[in-house]
Amino acid sequence: MSEAEQVPASAPEAASAVILNATDSNGTEALNATAKFVATPEGTALAYGSLVFMALLPIFFGALRSVTCSKSKNSADMPETITSRDAARFPIIASCTLFGLYLFFKVFSQEYINLLLSVYFFVLGVLALSHTMSPLMSRIFPVSLPNKQYQLLFTQGSGESKEEIVNYEFDTKNLVCLCISSVVGVWYLLKKHWIANNLFGLAFALNGVELLHLNNVSTGCILLGGLFVYDVFWVFGTNVMVTVAKSFEAPIKLVFPQDLLEKGLEANNFAMLGLGDIVIPGIFIALLLRFDVSLKKNSRTYFYSSFLAYIFGLGLTIFVMHTFKHAQPALLYLVPACVGFPVIVALFKGELTEMFRYEETPAEEAGTKEDSSASDKKDQ
């Protein structure tokens, strides 16, 4: 959803939003029209440009990491595959989640709900940021320092009935990442600073693009089409999304202050972009990159065409919102662009049928097939 109303720096998990002229991170609204902040052209341009740039980072690097992730045999790095049934149900689940949050905020105290959510997203954020940092840490970790291996194992029962609940292997590098992420988490929990919010938001988005895999292009079209209707309905049809956005405080959006030039790092009038507008198109773009890889033509035509389409769609969203000063569902522009551009390219190249026939095997099944084929070779 693109939003031009006065709302705080927060958004619901199921919502996707570009919000401008937001109030401070504590959710304090302007007392009257005379107190309403008016951004300078420079501040607005800086906020717009920064949001677009930050949105592109998790899509680009998340898509690249998804290629490696799809070949991983490590259970901690295996992606979650979204089937056509999952895609068809997702808009319904998202709608129920959104409306449920709306009812919660109507019935219960906003303060206590946000306190619980802050603790919940603190834990998730620390884990997500730690996972995001781990490849970089592997490169810069000093060779002279010992990298010890650890295992966290929880079991239930005993003897033959013993069942593994948690079996997680990690090393010293992972512990360093966890400590750094925890510092950021405490910073966010205590100060709700916009930089800490963005670090968590970028980590969530990158992990989403990397670990959520569509099994084929048709599933991607079903998911994007369903959320296209979802976004349009909840933005234009009701006030539910905006109401929840005004109440919900969590690092599930990217924010950038429009008054940064005037107030520096203490700026508090934000433009923001919901993670839904990044992750949902991002997992489709990542799928097209893996399709490019499967063609073995040493080109990334579909990835780059969809990536450019995303930039065009997001730019168009911001332009329409800025021109008409009215809430706009971002997926209204992103979905046709991200699906339409690659389809047109496939038509010109004569690969449309091949693109829609492309099917990804879930990582678990792929690993099983490789193991079975290896054992067959040994037997022979």
Disulfide bonds with the S-S distance in Angstrom:
none
